[in-house]
Amino acid sequence: MQRRVPIVTRDDVAPEFRDAYDEITSIRGHAPVQGPTSVMIHSPKMALLANRLSEYLEQISDMPDRLKELAMCIAARSMDCQFIWNAHAAGGRRVGLSDGIIDGIRDKKPLPDGPEDEVVMANYGLELTRTNHVSQETFQAALDILGAQQLTEFTTLIGYYRMSSLNVNGFTIDLPEKRTEPLLPV
């Protein structure tokens, strides 16, 4: 499938938005020519605000990297977003997120036993994305693991990556040529 909008370079951006483009490049470490930001840059100020939130959630938050990647995987799977799944399932594996949890989310199968924090947070995220709510029991278990601040950040990270998935899916961003993960069964 072909990408639905062109990639925007710095020269394509109106002069009044080049500072936003440059800040996004600084946050991401590269020009926004791939992934969800390559779509959102069509609205440079919005993309900048979204990238500032992403920067906080992914780089500044004290939440363990395994749980950040878990939130991203849950979001990608809930939206059947192949691009984000490929990036963050692989990223989760690199930072020590258990293969069984990743594979269970991918295949929509019961999660295996694993590290308590991963299982509790996966159950929280999966319940939330499947039903748009969580039971008090599920909420309390997650709160006990992360505390209020990090649980808020975990929840927001799921929401951010669901938004990103909408952009990837709606605008048709293809997977990289060198895929590292099996396709999501959809």
Contact map, one row per residue, 1 for C-alpha under 8 A:
111000000000000000000000000000000000000000000000000000000000000000000000000000000000000000000000000000000000000000000000000000000000000000000000000000000000000000000000000101000000000000
111100000000000000000000000000000000000000000000000000000000000000000000000000000000000000000000000000000000000000000000000000000000000000000000000000000000000000000000000111000000000000
111111000000000000000000000000000000000000000000000000000000000000000000000000000000000000000000000000000000000000000000000000000000000000000000000000000000000000000000001111000000000000
011111000000000000000000000000000000000000000000000000000000000000000000000000000000000000000000000000000000000000000000000000000000000000000000000000000000000000000000001100000000000000
001111100000000000000000000000000000001000000000000000000000000000000000000000000000000000000000000000000000000000000000000000000000000000000000000000000000000000000000001000000000000000
001111110000000000000000000000000000000000000000000000000000000000000000000000000000000000000000000000000000000000000000000000000000000000000000000000000000000000000000000000000000000000
000011111000000000000000000000001000011000000000000000000000000000000000000000000000000000000000000000000000000000000000000000000000000000000000000000000000000000000000000000000000000000
000001111111100000000000000000011000010011000000000000000000000000000000000000000000000000000000000000000000000000000000000000000000000000000000000000000000000000000000000000000000000000
000000111111100000000000000000111000000000000000000000000000000000000000000000000000000000000000000000000000000000000000000000000000000000000000000000000000000000000000000000000000000000
000000011111100001001100000000000000000000000000000000000000000000000000000000000000000000000000000000000000000000000000000000000000000000000000000000000000000000000000000000000000000000
000000011111110000000000000000000000000000000000000000000000000000000000000000000000000000000000000000000000000000000000000000000000000000000000000000000000000000000000000000000000000000
000000011111110000000000000000000000000000000000000000000000000000000000000000000000000000000000000000000000000000000000000000000000000000000000000000000000000000000000000000000000000000
000000011111111011001000000000000000000000000000000000000000000000000000000000000000000000000000000000000000000000000000000000000000000000000000000000000000000000000000000000000000000000
000000000011111111000000000000000000000000000000000000000000000000000000000000000000000000000000000000000000000000000000000000000000000000000000000000000000000000000000000000000000000000
000000000000111111000000000000000000000000000000000000000000000000000000000000000000000000000000000000000000000000000000000000000000000000000000000000000000000000000000000000000000000000
000000000000011111100000000000000000000000000000000000000000000000000000000000000000000000000000000000000000000000000000000000000000000000000000000000000000000000000000000000000000000000
000000000000111111111000000000000000000000011000000000000000000000000000000000000000000000000000000000000000000000000000000000000000000000000000000000000000000000000000000000000000000000
000000000100111111111100000000000000000000000000000000000000000000000000000000000000000000000000000000000000000000000000000000000000000000000000000000000000000000000000000000000000000000
000000000000000111111110000000000000000000000000000000000000000000000000000000000000000000000000000000000000000000000000000000000000000000000000000000000000000000000000000000000000000000
000000000000000011111111000000000000000000011001000000000000000000000000000000000000000000000000000000000000000000000000000000000000000000000000000000000000000000000000000000000000000000
000000000100100011111111100000110000000010010001000000000000000000000000000000000000000000000000000000000000000000000000000000000000000000000000000000000000000000000000000000000000000000
000000000100000001111111110000100000000000000000000000000000000000000000000000000000000000000000000000000000000000000000000000000000000000000000000000000000000000000000000000000000000000
000000000000000000111111111000000000000000000001000000000000000000000000000000000000000000000000000000000000000000000000000000000000000000000000000000000000000000000000000000000000000000
000000000000000000011111111100110000000000000011001000000000000000000000000000000000000000000000000000000000000000000000000000000000000000000000000000000000000000000000000000000000000000
000000000000000000001111111111110000000000000000000000000000000000000000000000000000000000000000000000000000000000000000000000000000000000000000000000000000000000000000000000000000000000
000000000000000000000111111111000000000000000000000000000000000000000000000000000000000000000000000000000000000000000000000000000000000000000000000000000000000000000000000000000000000000
000000000000000000000011111110000000000000000000001100100000000000000000000000000000000000000000000000000000000000000000000000000000000000000000000000000000000000000000000000000000000000
000000000000000000000001111111110000000000000000001000000000000000000000000000000000000000000000000000000000000000000000000000000000000000000000000000000000000000000000000000000000000000
000000000000000000000000111111100000000000000000000000000000000000000000000000000000000000000000000000000000000000000000000000000000000000000000000000000000000000000000000000000000000000
000000000000000000000000110111110000000000000000000000000000000000000000000000000000000000000000000000000000000000000000000000000000000000000000000000000000000000000000000000000000000000
000000001000000000001101100111111000000000000000000000000000000000000000000000000000000000000000000000000000000000000000000000000000000000000000000000000000000000000000000000000000000000
000000011000000000001001100101111110110010000000000000000000000000000000000000000000000000000000000000000000000000000000000000000000000000000000000000000000000000000000000000000000000000
000000111000000000000000000000111110110000000000000000000000000000000000000000000000000000000000000000000000000000000000000000000000000000000000000000000000000000000000000000000000000000
000000000000000000000000000000011111110000000000000000000000000000000000000000000000000000000000000000000000000000000000000000000000000000000000000000000000000000000000000000000000000000
000000000000000000000000000000011111111000000000000000000000000000000000000000000011000000000000000000000000000000000000000000000000000000000000000000000000000000000001000010000000000000
000000000000000000000000000000000111111100000000000000000000000000000000000000000000000000000000000000000000000000000000000000000000000000000000000000000000000000011011000010000000000000
000000000000000000000000000000011111111110000010001000000000000000000000000000000000000000000000000000000000000000000000000000000000000000000000000000000000000000000000000000000000000000
000000110000000000000000000000011111111111000000000000000000000000000000000000000000000000000000000000000000000000000000000000000000000000000000000000000000000000000000000000000000000000
000010100000000000000000000000000011111111000000000000000000000000000000000000000000000000000000000000000000000000000000000000000000000000000000000000000000000000000011001000000000000000
000000000000000000000000000000000001111111110110000000000000000000000000000000000000000000000000000000000000000000000000000000000000000000000000000000000000000000000010000000000000000000
000000010000000000001000000000010000111111111111000000000000000000000000000000000000000000000000000000000000000000000000000000000000000000000000000000000000000000000000000000000000000000
000000010000000000000000000000000000011111110010000000000000000000000000000000000000000000000000000000000000000000000000000000000000000000000000000000000000000000000000000000000000000000
000000000000000000000000000000000000000111111110000000000000000000000000000000000000000000000000000000000000000000000000000000000000000000000000000000000000000000000000000000000000000000
000000000000000010011000000000000000000111111111000000000000000000000000000000000000000000000000000000000000000000000000000000000000000000000000000000000000000000000000000000000000000000
000000000000000010010000000000000000000010111111100000000000000000000000000000000000000000000000000000000000000000000000000000000000000000000000000000000000000000000000000000000000000000
000000000000000000000000000000000000000110111111110000000000000000000000000000000000000000000000000000000000000000000000000000000000000000000000000000000000000000000000000000000000000000
000000000000000000000001000000000000100111111111111000000000000000000000000000000000000000000000000000000000000000000000000000000000000000000000000000000000000000000000000000000000000000
000000000000000000011011000000000000000010011111111100000000000000000000000000000000000000000000000000000000000000000000000000000000000000000000000000000000000000000000000000000000000000
000000000000000000000000000000000000000000001111111110000000000000000000000000000000000000000000000000000000000000000000000000000000000000000000000000000000000000000000000000000000000000
000000000000000000000000000000000000000000000111111111000000000000000000000000000000000000000000000000000000000000000000000000000000000000000000000000000000000000000000000000000000000000
000000000000000000000001001100000000100000000011111111100000000000000000000000000000000000000000000000000000000000000000000000000000000000000000000000000000000000000000000000000000000000
000000000000000000000000001000000000000000000001111111110000000000000000000000000000000000000000000000000000000000000000000000000000000000000000000000000000000000000000000000000000000000
000000000000000000000000000000000000000000000000111111111000000000000000000000000000000000000000000000000000000000000000000000000000000000000000000000000000000000000000000000000000000000
000000000000000000000000000000000000000000000000011111111110000000000000000000000000000000000000000000000000000000000000000000000000000000000000000000000000100100000000000000000000000000
000000000000000000000000001000000000000000000000001111111111000000000000000000000000000000000000000000000000000000000000000000000000000000000000000000000000000000000000000000000000000000
000000000000000000000000000000000000000000000000000111111111100000000000000000000000000000000000000000000000000000000000000000000000000000000000000000000000000000000000000000000000000000
000000000000000000000000000000000000000000000000000011111111100000000000000000000000000000000000000000000000000000000000000000000000000000000000000000001000100000000000000000000000000000
000000000000000000000000000000000000000000000000000001111111100000010000000000000000000000000000000000000000000000000000000000000000000000000000000000000000000000000000000000000000000000
000000000000000000000000000000000000000000000000000001111111100000000000000000000000000000000000000000000000000000000000000000000000000000000000000000000000000000000000000000000000000000
000000000000000000000000000000000000000000000000000000111111110000000000000000000000000000000000000000000000000000000000000000000000000000000000000000000000000000000000000000000000000000
000000000000000000000000000000000000000000000000000000011111111000000000000000000000000000000000000000000000000000000000000000000000000000000000000001001000000000000000000000000000000000
000000000000000000000000000000000000000000000000000000000001111100000000000000000000000000000000000000000000000000000000000000000000000000000000000001000000000000000000000000000000000000
000000000000000000000000000000000000000000000000000000000000111110110000000000000000000000000000000000000000000000000000000000000000000000000000010001000100000000000000000000000000000000
000000000000000000000000000000000000000000000000000000000000011111110000000000000000000000000000000000000000000000000000000000000000000000000000000000000000000000000000000000000000000000
000000000000000000000000000000000000000000000000000000000000001111111000000000000000000000010010000000000000000000000000000000000000000000000000000000000000000000000000000000000000000000
000000000000000000000000000000000000000000000000000000000000000111111100000000000000000000010011100000000000000000000100000000000000000000000000000000000000000000000000000000000000000000
000000000000000000000000000000000000000000000000000000000000001111111110000000000000000000000000100000000000000000000100100000000000000000000000000000000100000000000000000000000000000000
000000000000000000000000000000000000000000000000000000000100001111111111000000000000000000000000000000000000000000000000000000000000000000000000000000000100100000000000000000000000000000
000000000000000000000000000000000000000000000000000000000000000011111111100000000000000110110000100000000000000000000000000000000000000000000000000000000000000000000000000000000000000000
000000000000000000000000000000000000000000000000000000000000000001111111110000000000000000010000100001000000000000000100010000000000000000000000000000000000000000000000000000000000000000
000000000000000000000000000000000000000000000000000000000000000000111111111000000000000000000000000000000000000000000000010010000000000000000000000000000110110000000000000000000000000000
000000000000000000000000000000000000000000000000000000000000000000011111111100000001100100000000000000000000000000000000000000000000000000000000000000000000110010000000000000000000000000
000000000000000000000000000000000000000000000000000000000000000000001111111110000001100110000000000001001000000000000000000000000000000000000000000000000000000000000000000000000000000000
000000000000000000000000000000000000000000000000000000000000000000000111111111000000000000000000000000001000000000000000010011001000000000000000000000000000010000000000000000000000000000
000000000000000000000000000000000000000000000000000000000000000000000011111111100000000000000000000000000000000000000000000000001000000000000000000000000000011011001000000000000000000000
000000000000000000000000000000000000000000000000000000000000000000000001111111111101100000000000000000000000000000000000000000000000000000000000000000000000000011001000000000000000000000
000000000000000000000000000000000000000000000000000000000000000000000000111111111000100000000000000000001100000000000000000000000000000000000000000000000000000000000000000000000000000100
000000000000000000000000000000000000000000000000000000000000000000000000011111111000000000000000000000000000000000000000000001001100000000000000000000000000000001000000000000000000000000
000000000000000000000000000000000000000000000000000000000000000000000000001111111000000000000000000000000000000000000000000000000000000000000000000000000000000001001100000000000000000000
000000000000000000000000000000000000000000000000000000000000000000000000000111111100000000000000000000000000000000000000000000000000000000000000000000000000000000000000000000000000000101
000000000000000000000000000000000000000000000000000000000000000000000000000111111111100000000000000000000000000000000000000000000000000000000000000000000000000000001001100000000000000000
000000000000000000000000000000000000000000000000000000000000000000000000000100011111110000000000000000000000000000000000000000000000000000000000000000000000000000000000000000100000001100
000000000000000000000000000000000010000000000000000000000000000000000000000000001111111000000000000000000000000000000000000000000000000000000000000000000000000000000001000011110000000000
000000000000000000000000000000000010000000000000000000000000000000000001100100001111111100000000000000000000000000000000000000000000000000000000000000000000000000001000000000000000000000
000000000000000000000000000000000000000000000000000000000000000000000001100110001111111110000000000000000000000000000000000000000000000000000000000000000000000000000000000000000000100100
000000000000000000000000000000000000000000000000000000000000000000000000000000000111111111000000000000000000000000000000000000000000000000000000000000000000000000000000000000100011111000
000000000000000000000000000000000000000000000000000000000000000000000000000000000011111111100000000000000000000000000000000000000000000000000000000000000000000000000000000000000001000000
000000000000000000000000000000000000000000000000000000000000000000001001100000000001111111110000000000000000000000000000000000000000000000000000000000000000000000000000000000000000000000
000000000000000000000000000000000000000000000000000000000000000000001000100000000000111111111000000001000000000000000000000000000000000000000000000000000000000000000000000000000000100000
000000000000000000000000000000000000000000000000000000000000000000000000000000000000011111111100000000000000000000000000000000000000000000000000000000000000000000000000000000000001100000
000000000000000000000000000000000000000000000000000000000000000000001000000000000000001111111110000000000000000000000000000000000000000000000000000000000000000000000000000000000000000000
000000000000000000000000000000000000000000000000000000000000000011001100000000000000000111111111110001000000000000000000000000000000000000000000000000000000000000000000000000000000000000
000000000000000000000000000000000000000000000000000000000000000000000000000000000000000011111111111000000000000000000000000000000000000000000000000000000000000000000000000000000000000000
000000000000000000000000000000000000000000000000000000000000000000000000000000000000000001111111100000000000000000000000000000000000000000000000000000000000000000000000000000000000000000
000000000000000000000000000000000000000000000000000000000000000011000000000000000000000000111111100000000000000000000000000000000000000000000000000000000000000000000000000000000000000000
000000000000000000000000000000000000000000000000000000000000000001000000000000000000000000011111110000000000000000000000000000000000000000000000000000000000000000000000000000000000000000
000000000000000000000000000000000000000000000000000000000000000001101100000000000000000000011111111011000000000000000100000000000000000000000000000000000000000000000000000000000000000000
000000000000000000000000000000000000000000000000000000000000000000000000000000000000000000011001111111000000000001100000000000000000000000000000000000000000000000000000000000000000000000
000000000000000000000000000000000000000000000000000000000000000000000000000000000000000000001000111111100000000000000000000000000000000000000000000000000000000000000000000000000000000000
000000000000000000000000000000000000000000000000000000000000000000000000000000000000000000000000011111110000001101000000000000000000000000000000000000000000000000000000000000000000000000
000000000000000000000000000000000000000000000000000000000000000000000000000000000000000000000000111111111000001101000110010000000000000000000000000000000000000000000000000000000000000000
000000000000000000000000000000000000000000000000000000000000000000000100100000000000000010010000111111111100000000000000000000000000000000000000000000000000000000000000000000000000000000
000000000000000000000000000000000000000000000000000000000000000000000000000000000000000000000000001111111110000000000000000000000000000000000000000000000000000000000000000000000000000000
000000000000000000000000000000000000000000000000000000000000000000000000000000000000000000000000000111111111111100000000000000000000000000000000000000000000000000000000000000000000000000
000000000000000000000000000000000000000000000000000000000000000000000000110010000000000000000000000011111111101000000000000000000000000000000000000000000000000000000000000000000000000000
000000000000000000000000000000000000000000000000000000000000000000000000000010000000000000000000000001111111100000000000000000000000000000000000000000000000000000000000000000000000000110
000000000000000000000000000000000000000000000000000000000000000000000000000000000000000000000000000000111111100000000000000000000000000000000000000000000000000000000000000000000000000110
000000000000000000000000000000000000000000000000000000000000000000000000000000000000000000000000000000011111110000000000000000000000000000000000000000000000000000000000000000000000000000
000000000000000000000000000000000000000000000000000000000000000000000000000000000000000000000000000000011111111000000000000000000000000000000000000000000000000000000000000000000000000000
000000000000000000000000000000000000000000000000000000000000000000000000000000000000000000000000000000010001111100000000000000000000000000000000000000000000000000000000000000000000000000
000000000000000000000000000000000000000000000000000000000000000000000000000000000000000000000000000110011000111110000010000000000000000000000000000000000000000000000000000000000000000000
000000000000000000000000000000000000000000000000000000000000000000000000000000000000000000000000000110010000011111000000000000000000000000000000000000000000000000000000000000000000000000
000000000000000000000000000000000000000000000000000000000000000000000000000000000000000000000000000000000000001111100010000000000000000000000000000000000000000000000000000000000000000000
000000000000000000000000000000000000000000000000000000000000000000000000000000000000000000000000010110000000000111110110000000000000000000000000000000000000000000000000000000000000000000
000000000000000000000000000000000000000000000000000000000000000000000000000000000000000000000000010000000000000011111110000000000000000000000000000000000000000000000000000000000000000000
000000000000000000000000000000000000000000000000000000000000000000000000000000000000000000000000000000000000000001111111000000000000000000000000000000000000000000000000000000000000000000
000000000000000000000000000000000000000000000000000000000000000000000000000000000000000000000000000000000000000000111111100000000000000000000000100000000000000000000000000000000000000000
000000000000000000000000000000000000000000000000000000000000000001100100000000000000000000000000100010000000000001111111110000000000000000000000000000000000000000000000000000000000000000
000000000000000000000000000000000000000000000000000000000000000000000000000000000000000000000000000010000000001011111111111000000000000000000000000000000000000000000000000000000000000000
000000000000000000000000000000000000000000000000000000000000000000000000000000000000000000000000000000000000000000011111111100000000000001001100100000000000000000000000000000000000000000
000000000000000000000000000000000000000000000000000000000000000000100000000000000000000000000000000000000000000000001111111110000000000000000100000000000000000000000000000000000000000000
000000000000000000000000000000000000000000000000000000000000000000000110010000000000000000000000000010000000000000000111111111000000000000000000000000000000000000000000000000000000000000
000000000000000000000000000000000000000000000000000000000000000000000000000000000000000000000000000000000000000000000011111111100000000001000000000000000000000000000000000000000000000000
000000000000000000000000000000000000000000000000000000000000000000000000000000000000000000000000000000000000000000000001111111110000010001100100000000000000000000000000000000000000000000
000000000000000000000000000000000000000000000000000000000000000000000010010000000000000000000000000000000000000000000000111111111000000000000000000000000010010000000000000000000000000000
000000000000000000000000000000000000000000000000000000000000000000000000010001000000000000000000000000000000000000000000011111111100000000000000000000000000000000000000000000000000000000
000000000000000000000000000000000000000000000000000000000000000000000000000000000000000000000000000000000000000000000000001111111111110000000000000000000000000000000000000000000000000000
000000000000000000000000000000000000000000000000000000000000000000000000000000000000000000000000000000000000000000000000000111111111110000000000000000000000000000000000000000000000000000
000000000000000000000000000000000000000000000000000000000000000000000000011001000000000000000000000000000000000000000000000011111111100000000000000000000000000000000000000000000000000000
000000000000000000000000000000000000000000000000000000000000000000000000000001000000000000000000000000000000000000000000000001111111000000000000000000000000000000000000000000000000000000
000000000000000000000000000000000000000000000000000000000000000000000000000000000000000000000000000000000000000000000000000000111111110000000000000000000000000000000000000000000000000000
000000000000000000000000000000000000000000000000000000000000000000000000000000000000000000000000000000000000000000000000000000111111110000000000000000000000000000000000000000000000000000
000000000000000000000000000000000000000000000000000000000000000000000000000000000000000000000000000000000000000000000000000000111011111000000000000000000000000000000000000000000000000000
000000000000000000000000000000000000000000000000000000000000000000000000000000000000000000000000000000000000000000000000000100110011111101100000000000000000000000000000000000000000000000
000000000000000000000000000000000000000000000000000000000000000000000000000000000000000000000000000000000000000000000000000000000000111111100000000000000000000000000000000000000000000000
000000000000000000000000000000000000000000000000000000000000000000000000000000000000000000000000000000000000000000000000000000000000011111110000000000000000000000000000000000000000000000
000000000000000000000000000000000000000000000000000000000000000000000000000000000000000000000000000000000000000000000000000000000000001111111000000000000000000000000000000000000000000000
000000000000000000000000000000000000000000000000000000000000000000000000000000000000000000000000000000000000000000000001001100000000011111111100000000000000000000000000000000000000000000
000000000000000000000000000000000000000000000000000000000000000000000000000000000000000000000000000000000000000000000000000100000000011111111110000000000000000000000000000000000000000000
000000000000000000000000000000000000000000000000000000000000000000000000000000000000000000000000000000000000000000000000000000000000000111111111000000000000000000000000000000000000000000
000000000000000000000000000000000000000000000000000000000000000000000000000000000000000000000000000000000000000000000001000000000000000011111111100000000000000000000000000000000000000000
000000000000000000000000000000000000000000000000000000000000000000000000000000000000000000000000000000000000000000000001100100000000000001111111111000100000000000000000000000000000000000
000000000000000000000000000000000000000000000000000000000000000000000000000000000000000000000000000000000000000000000000000000000000000000111111111100100000000000000000000000000000000000
000000000000000000000000000000000000000000000000000000000000000000000000000000000000000000000000000000000000000000000000000000000000000000011111111000000000000000000000000000000000000000
000000000000000000000000000000000000000000000000000000000000000000000000000000000000000000000000000000000000000000001001000000000000000000001111111000000000000000000000000000000000000000
000000000000000000000000000000000000000000000000000000000000001000000000000000000000000000000000000000000000000000000000000000000000000000000111111111100000000000000000000000000000000000
000000000000000000000000000000000000000000000000000000000000000000000000000000000000000000000000000000000000000000000000000000000000000000000111111111100000000000000000000000000000000000
000000000000000000000000000000000000000000000000000000000000000000000000000000000000000000000000000000000000000000000000000000000000000000000010011111110000000000000000000000000000000000
000000000000000000000000000000000000000000000000000000000000000000000000000000000000000000000000000000000000000000000000000000000000000000000000011111111000000000000000000000000000000000
000000000000000000000000000000000000000000000000000000000000111000000000000000000000000000000000000000000000000000000000000000000000000000000000011111111100000000000000000000000000000000
000000000000000000000000000000000000000000000000000000000000000000000000000000000000000000000000000000000000000000000000000000000000000000000110011111111110000000000000000000000000000000
000000000000000000000000000000000000000000000000000000000000000000000000000000000000000000000000000000000000000000000000000000000000000000000000000111111111000000000000000000000000000000
000000000000000000000000000000000000000000000000000000001000100000000000000000000000000000000000000000000000000000000000000000000000000000000000000011111111100000000000000000000000000000
000000000000000000000000000000000000000000000000000000000000001000110010000000000000000000000000000000000000000000000000000000000000000000000000000001111111110000000000000000000000000000
000000000000000000000000000000000000000000000000000000000000000000000010000000000000000000000000000000000000000000000000000010000000000000000000000000111111111000000000000000000000000000
000000000000000000000000000000000000000000000000000000000000000000000000000000000000000000000000000000000000000000000000000000000000000000000000000000011111111100000000000000000000000000
000000000000000000000000000000000000000000000000000001001000000000010011000000000000000000000000000000000000000000000000000000000000000000000000000000001111111110000000000000000000000000
000000000000000000000000000000000000000000000000000000000000000000000011011000000000000000000000000000000000000000000000000010000000000000000000000000000111111111000000000000000000000000
000000000000000000000000000000000000000000000000000000000000000000000000001000000000000000000000000000000000000000000000000000000000000000000000000000000011111111100000000000000000000000
000000000000000000000000000000000000000000000000000001000000000000000000000000000000000000000000000000000000000000000000000000000000000000000000000000000001111111110000000000000000000000
000000000000000000000000000000000000000000000000000000000000000000000001001100000000000000000000000000000000000000000000000000000000000000000000000000000000111111111000000000000000000000
000000000000000000000000000000000000000000000000000000000000000000000000001101100000000000000000000000000000000000000000000000000000000000000000000000000000011111111100000000000000000000
000000000000000000000000000000000000000000000000000000000000000000000000000000000000000000000000000000000000000000000000000000000000000000000000000000000000001111111110000000000000000000
000000000000000000000000000000000001000000000000000000000000000000000000000000000000000000000000000000000000000000000000000000000000000000000000000000000000000111111111000000000000000000
000000000000000000000000000000000001000000000000000000000000000000000000001100101001000000000000000000000000000000000000000000000000000000000000000000000000000011111111100000000000000000
000000000000000000000000000000000000000000000000000000000000000000000000000000100000000000000000000000000000000000000000000000000000000000000000000000000000000001111111110000000000000000
000000000000000000000000000000000001001100000000000000000000000000000000000000000000000000000000000000000000000000000000000000000000000000000000000000000000000000111111111100000000000000
000000000000000000000000000000000011001000000000000000000000000000000000000000001010000000000000000000000000000000000000000000000000000000000000000000000000000000011111111110000000000000
000000000000000000000000000000000000000000000000000000000000000000000000000000001000000000000000000000000000000000000000000000000000000000000000000000000000000000001111111110000000000000
000000000000000000000000000000000000000000000000000000000000000000000000000000000000000000000000000000000000000000000000000000000000000000000000000000000000000000000111111100000000000000
001110000000000000000000000000000000001000000000000000000000000000000000000000000000000000000000000000000000000000000000000000000000000000000000000000000000000000000011111110000000000000
111100000000000000000000000000000000000000000000000000000000000000000000000000000000000000000000000000000000000000000000000000000000000000000000000000000000000000000011111111000000000000
011000000000000000000000000000000011000000000000000000000000000000000000000000000010000000000000000000000000000000000000000000000000000000000000000000000000000000000001101111100000000000
111000000000000000000000000000000000000000000000000000000000000000000000000000000010000000000000000000000000000000000000000000000000000000000000000000000000000000000000000111110000000000
000000000000000000000000000000000000000000000000000000000000000000000000000000000110010000000000000000000000000000000000000000000000000000000000000000000000000000000000000011111010000000
000000000000000000000000000000000000000000000000000000000000000000000000000000000010000000000000000000000000000000000000000000000000000000000000000000000000000000000000000001111110000000
000000000000000000000000000000000000000000000000000000000000000000000000000000000000000000000000000000000000000000000000000000000000000000000000000000000000000000000000000000111110000000
000000000000000000000000000000000000000000000000000000000000000000000000000000000000000000000000000000000000000000000000000000000000000000000000000000000000000000000000000000011111000000
000000000000000000000000000000000000000000000000000000000000000000000000000000000000010000000000000000000000000000000000000000000000000000000000000000000000000000000000000000111111110000
000000000000000000000000000000000000000000000000000000000000000000000000000000000000011001000000000000000000000000000000000000000000000000000000000000000000000000000000000000000111110000
000000000000000000000000000000000000000000000000000000000000000000000000000000000000110011000000000000000000000000000000000000000000000000000000000000000000000000000000000000000011111000
000000000000000000000000000000000000000000000000000000000000000000000000000000000000010000000000000000000000000000000000000000000000000000000000000000000000000000000000000000000011111100
000000000000000000000000000000000000000000000000000000000000000000000000000000000100010000000000000000000000000000000000000000000000000000000000000000000000000000000000000000000000111110
000000000000000000000000000000000000000000000000000000000000000000000000000010010100100000000000000000000110000000000000000000000000000000000000000000000000000000000000000000000000011111
000000000000000000000000000000000000000000000000000000000000000000000000000000000000000000000000000000000110000000000000000000000000000000000000000000000000000000000000000000000000001111
000000000000000000000000000000000000000000000000000000000000000000000000000000010000000000000000000000000000000000000000000000000000000000000000000000000000000000000000000000000000000111
